[in-house]
Amino acid sequence: CHETTTLWIEVETMSGLWIRAAKWYQGAVGKQLNKYGLRYEDLWVEHPDVEKALKYIPARERIERDRRIKRAQHLSLTHTYLPKEIQAVQTPNKSYMADAVEQQRQIREEKDQLNNF
């Protein structure tokens, strides 16, 4: 019983450490994205699910995404960052495409299952 309790405490401690590490990493990535005015989902690799999801998100979101990417490319080429006051209002972790990508993944997997049936 003592071994089980000790193991459970270690697992809980590790879970807490992973959660803190994940939050730290998310913050560090967010700071880098803020410098360029990007959101995390702007970096998603062009994958069939992402490409299809881009067709289903609102046009405004697509336009804003394209503008953020173009601005980030310009900033990178000029070796500059957004001004601090603009970085402060960025929302790098705000999701705009995750649900659409997940829906496209589910559709693709369902089609694969039907084709392999």
C-alpha positions in Angstrom: 0.0 0.0 0.0 2.9 2.4 0.9 4.5 1.7 -2.5 1.2 2.5 -4.3 0.9 5.8 -2.4 4.5 6.7 -3.2 4.0 5.9 -6.8 0.8 8.0 -7.0 2.5 11.0 -5.4 5.3 10.7 -7.9 2.8 10.6 -10.8 1.0 13.6 -9.4 4.2 15.4 -9.0 5.3 14.6 -12.5 1.9 15.7 -13.8 2.4 19.0 -12.0 5.9 19.3 -13.4 4.6 18.6 -17.0 1.8 21.1 -16.5 4.2 23.8 -15.3 6.7 23.0 -18.1 3.9 23.1 -20.7 2.7 26.5 -19.4 6.2 27.9 -19.4 6.7 26.6 -23.0 3.4 28.1 -24.1 4.4 31.4 -22.7 7.8 31.3 -24.3 6.3 30.5 -27.7 3.7 33.2 -27.2 6.3 35.8 -26.6 8.1 34.9 -29.8 4.8 34.9 -31.8 3.9 38.3 -30.3 7.1 39.8 -31.7 5.8 39.0 -35.2 2.1 39.4 -34.6 1.4 35.7 -35.3 -1.0 33.2 -33.8 0.1 29.6 -33.1 -2.3 28.3 -35.7 -0.7 30.5 -38.3 2.3 28.2 -38.1 0.4 25.0 -38.9 2.0 23.2 -41.8 0.0 23.1 -44.9 -1.6 19.7 -44.6 -4.7 18.5 -46.5 -6.8 18.9 -43.3 -5.5 22.4 -42.8 -6.0 23.4 -46.4 -9.6 22.2 -46.3 -10.2 23.8 -43.0 -9.0 27.1 -44.4 -11.9 26.9 -46.9 -14.4 26.6 -44.0 -13.3 29.3 -41.7 -14.9 32.8 -42.1 -13.4 34.9 -44.9 -12.4 37.5 -42.4 -10.3 35.0 -40.4 -8.5 33.9 -43.7 -7.7 37.5 -44.6 -6.4 38.3 -41.1 -4.3 35.1 -41.2 -2.8 36.0 -44.6 -2.1 39.6 -43.4 -0.4 38.3 -40.2 1.8 35.9 -42.2 2.8 38.6 -44.7 3.6 41.1 -41.9 5.7 38.5 -40.1 7.6 37.7 -43.3 8.3 41.4 -43.8 9.4 41.8 -40.2 11.7 38.8 -40.5 13.3 40.0 -43.7 13.9 43.4 -42.2 15.2 41.9 -38.9 12.7 43.9 -36.8 9.9 43.2 -34.4 6.5 44.8 -33.8 6.6 47.8 -31.4 6.2 46.7 -27.8 2.8 48.4 -27.4 1.5 46.3 -30.4 3.1 43.1 -29.1 1.2 43.7 -25.8 -2.2 43.4 -27.4 -1.5 40.3 -29.5 -3.4 37.0 -28.8 -1.0 34.2 -30.0 -3.0 31.4 -28.3 -6.5 32.5 -29.6 -7.8 29.7 -31.7 -9.6 30.4 -35.0 -9.0 27.2 -36.9 -8.7 24.2 -34.6 -12.3 23.1 -34.7 -12.4 23.3 -38.5 -9.1 21.2 -38.7 -10.5 18.6 -36.3 -13.7 18.4 -38.3 -11.7 17.9 -41.5 -9.6 15.2 -39.8 -12.7 13.3 -38.7 -14.2 13.5 -42.2 -10.9 12.3 -43.8 -10.7 9.4 -41.3 -14.3 8.4 -41.9 -13.7 8.4 -45.7 -10.6 6.3 -45.2 -12.6 3.8 -43.1 -15.3 3.6 -45.7 -12.8 3.1 -48.5 -11.0 0.3 -46.6 -14.2 -1.4 -45.6 
